[in-house]
């Protein structure tokens, strides 16, 4: 390959790699405290004062899909009483590492099952390092507009955490097993302007080399 083509091809390769990375952001469950109805611990988080529920179809973390909701869900688990704001947690690995927005869909029929979850991120699978990003809810049991989107700042982050916050936000909730996670939709931030300028400069440099040759 002749040297005069190298810089323009490098710019094209960089652009292609960024587009590919943003288009293929994936989530994989790496821990769920109520998986199978058993209170599990992981990554520096221990919470045994937890009600996981008894319905088998709500205790499969694999029910949480990426993208649009499909009606299947996983219940995070509820704190036993109002003395604890937090219920069960689950964690996802994000690949590649992510900064952007996360839309979290919950399954709710209008009722007094008021439910919420808090969203955290971290670079390592360790709850002690998790940083709070925001709270999502089911809109007073489906009786008002829910909060579904959280902006993920800083990072990029390798792990996304959800922990039930139903008792913390709704102290009169009649929920029995916490926030019901149907699906999560990630929207990575666009390529920064600096990256676009860099690729433009690489392409221009390659073009100038060709003209000079």
C-alpha positions as CSV (number, residue, x, y, z in Angstrom):
1,X,0.0,0.0,0.0
2,X,1.3,3.4,-0.9
3,X,2.0,5.8,2.0
4,X,-0.1,8.6,0.6
5,X,-3.3,6.6,1.4
6,X,-2.4,5.8,5.0
7,X,-3.7,8.9,6.8
8,X,-7.0,9.1,5.1
9,X,-7.6,5.4,5.7
10,X,-6.7,5.9,9.4
11,X,-9.3,8.6,9.7
12,X,-11.9,6.3,8.1
13,X,-11.0,3.4,10.3
14,X,-11.3,5.6,13.5
15,X,-14.7,6.8,12.4
16,X,-15.8,3.3,11.7
17,X,-14.6,2.0,15.0
18,X,-16.5,4.7,16.9
19,X,-19.7,4.2,15.0
20,X,-19.5,0.4,15.5
21,X,-18.8,0.8,19.3
22,X,-21.8,3.1,19.8
23,X,-24.1,0.9,17.7
24,X,-23.3,-2.3,19.6
25,X,-23.5,-1.2,23.2
26,X,-24.7,-4.3,25.1
27,X,-25.9,-5.0,28.6
28,X,-25.3,-8.3,30.4
29,X,-26.7,-9.2,33.8
30,X,-23.9,-10.0,36.3
31,X,-25.8,-10.1,39.5
32,X,-29.4,-10.0,40.8
33,X,-30.2,-10.3,44.5
34,X,-33.6,-11.9,44.1
35,X,-32.6,-14.2,41.2
36,X,-34.7,-17.4,41.7
37,X,-36.2,-16.0,44.9
38,X,-33.1,-16.4,46.9
39,X,-31.4,-13.4,48.5
40,X,-28.0,-13.2,46.9
41,X,-25.0,-10.9,47.7
42,X,-22.4,-9.6,45.3
43,X,-19.9,-6.9,44.6
44,X,-19.7,-5.4,48.1
45,X,-23.5,-5.2,48.6
46,X,-25.1,-7.2,51.4
47,X,-28.9,-6.9,52.0
48,X,-30.6,-9.8,53.7
49,X,-33.6,-7.8,55.0
50,X,-35.3,-8.3,51.7
51,X,-38.6,-9.6,50.3
52,X,-38.1,-11.2,46.9
53,X,-41.6,-12.3,46.1
54,X,-42.9,-15.7,45.2
55,X,-44.0,-15.5,41.6
56,X,-41.4,-17.5,39.6
57,X,-41.9,-15.5,36.4
58,X,-40.8,-12.3,38.2
59,X,-37.6,-13.8,39.6
60,X,-35.7,-14.3,36.3
61,X,-33.2,-11.6,35.6
62,X,-33.0,-12.8,32.0
63,X,-36.5,-11.3,31.6
64,X,-34.8,-7.8,31.4
65,X,-34.1,-7.2,27.7
66,X,-32.3,-4.4,26.0
67,X,-34.4,-2.1,23.8
68,X,-38.2,-1.8,23.7
69,X,-40.4,-3.4,26.5
70,X,-41.9,-6.8,25.8
71,X,-44.1,-7.3,28.9
72,X,-41.7,-9.7,30.7
73,X,-39.9,-8.4,33.7
74,X,-37.8,-9.0,36.8
75,X,-38.8,-7.7,40.2
76,X,-35.9,-6.2,42.2
77,X,-37.2,-7.1,45.6
78,X,-38.6,-4.9,48.4
79,X,-37.3,-3.8,51.8
80,X,-39.2,-5.7,54.5
81,X,-40.4,-2.6,56.2
82,X,-40.2,1.2,56.2
83,X,-37.1,1.2,58.3
84,X,-35.0,0.6,55.2
85,X,-35.4,2.7,52.1
86,X,-33.6,0.3,49.8
87,X,-34.7,-3.1,48.5
88,X,-33.0,-5.5,46.1
89,X,-30.3,-4.7,43.6
90,X,-29.1,-6.0,40.2
91,X,-26.1,-5.1,38.2
92,X,-25.3,-5.1,34.5
93,X,-22.0,-5.0,32.6
94,X,-21.9,-2.5,29.8
95,X,-19.7,-3.2,26.7
96,X,-18.1,-1.0,25.5
97,X,-17.9,1.3,28.5
98,X,-20.8,3.9,28.3
99,X,-21.7,7.5,28.9
100,X,-25.1,8.8,27.7
101,X,-28.7,8.2,28.7
102,X,-30.6,5.2,30.1
103,X,-34.3,4.7,29.6
104,X,-35.7,2.1,32.0
105,X,-39.1,0.6,31.4
106,X,-41.2,-0.7,34.3
107,X,-44.4,-2.8,34.1
108,X,-47.3,-1.2,36.0
109,X,-51.1,-1.5,36.0
110,X,-52.8,1.4,37.8
111,X,-52.8,0.5,41.4
112,X,-51.4,1.4,44.8
113,X,-48.2,-0.5,44.0
114,X,-46.0,2.6,44.0
115,X,-42.5,1.6,42.9
116,X,-39.1,3.2,42.2
117,X,-35.5,2.4,41.7
118,X,-32.2,4.3,41.9
119,X,-29.6,4.1,39.2
120,X,-25.9,3.9,39.9
121,X,-22.8,3.3,37.7
122,X,-19.3,2.2,38.5
123,X,-16.0,1.2,36.8
124,X,-15.7,-2.0,38.8
125,X,-18.2,-4.6,39.9
126,X,-18.1,-3.3,43.4
127,X,-21.1,-1.5,45.1
128,X,-18.7,0.5,47.3
129,X,-17.5,2.3,44.2
130,X,-21.0,2.9,42.7
131,X,-22.0,6.6,41.9
132,X,-25.6,7.7,42.0
133,X,-27.1,9.0,38.7
134,X,-30.8,9.4,39.4
135,X,-34.2,7.8,40.3
136,X,-36.8,6.2,38.1
137,X,-40.4,5.5,39.2
138,X,-43.7,4.1,38.0
139,X,-45.6,7.3,38.4
140,X,-47.6,6.7,41.6
141,X,-48.5,3.2,40.5
142,X,-49.4,4.3,37.0
143,X,-51.6,7.2,38.2
144,X,-49.2,10.0,37.1
145,X,-46.4,10.4,34.6
146,X,-43.5,8.1,35.4
147,X,-39.8,9.1,35.4
148,X,-38.0,6.7,33.1
149,X,-34.8,8.4,31.8
150,X,-31.6,9.0,33.7
151,X,-28.6,10.9,32.2
152,X,-25.3,8.9,32.8
153,X,-22.6,11.5,33.1
154,X,-18.8,11.2,33.6
155,X,-17.2,7.9,32.9
156,X,-17.3,6.1,30.6
157,X,-18.7,3.4,32.9
158,X,-18.5,-0.4,32.7
159,X,-21.4,-1.3,35.1
160,X,-25.0,-0.1,35.6
161,X,-26.7,-0.8,38.9
162,X,-30.5,-0.7,39.8
163,X,-31.5,-0.8,43.4
164,X,-35.1,-0.8,44.6
165,X,-36.1,2.5,46.2
166,X,-39.9,2.0,46.5
167,X,-40.1,2.5,50.2
168,X,-37.7,5.5,50.0
169,X,-39.8,7.4,47.5
170,X,-43.3,6.0,48.4
171,X,-43.6,5.3,52.1
172,X,-47.2,4.2,51.7
173,X,-46.6,1.7,48.8
174,X,-48.5,-1.6,48.7
175,X,-45.8,-3.2,46.5
176,X,-45.0,-6.7,47.4
177,X,-41.7,-7.3,45.5
178,X,-40.4,-4.0,44.3
179,X,-39.7,-2.2,41.1
180,X,-40.4,-4.4,38.0
181,X,-37.7,-4.0,35.3
182,X,-38.9,-4.9,31.8
183,X,-36.2,-3.4,29.6
184,X,-33.4,-0.9,29.4
185,X,-32.6,1.3,26.4
186,X,-29.1,2.9,26.2
187,X,-28.4,6.0,24.1
188,X,-24.6,6.7,24.0
189,X,-23.5,10.3,23.7
190,X,-22.5,11.4,20.2
191,X,-18.9,11.4,19.2
192,X,-17.4,14.6,20.7
193,X,-16.7,17.5,18.4
194,X,-12.9,17.0,19.0
195,X,-13.1,13.5,17.6
196,X,-14.8,14.7,14.5
197,X,-12.2,17.5,14.0
198,X,-9.4,14.9,14.5
199,X,-10.9,12.7,11.8
200,X,-11.4,15.6,9.5
201,X,-7.8,16.7,9.9
202,X,-6.6,13.2,9.2
203,X,-8.7,13.0,6.1
204,X,-7.5,16.5,4.9
205,X,-3.9,15.5,5.6
206,X,-4.3,12.4,3.5
207,X,-5.9,14.5,0.7
208,X,-3.1,17.0,0.8
209,X,-0.5,14.2,0.5
210,X,-2.2,12.9,-2.6
211,X,-2.3,16.4,-4.2
212,X,1.3,16.9,-3.5
213,X,2.2,13.6,-4.9
